[in-house]
């Protein structure tokens, strides 16, 4: 069902993309911290 996305305006989609990018960055930083040895 593509109806959910059809109901979103382009500004909402832009906002979602920004949130997703921010989440990916935060998760990436946390993952790197966990992988790299603590000094």
Helices and strands as residue ranges (DSSP letters): H 3-7, H 10-35
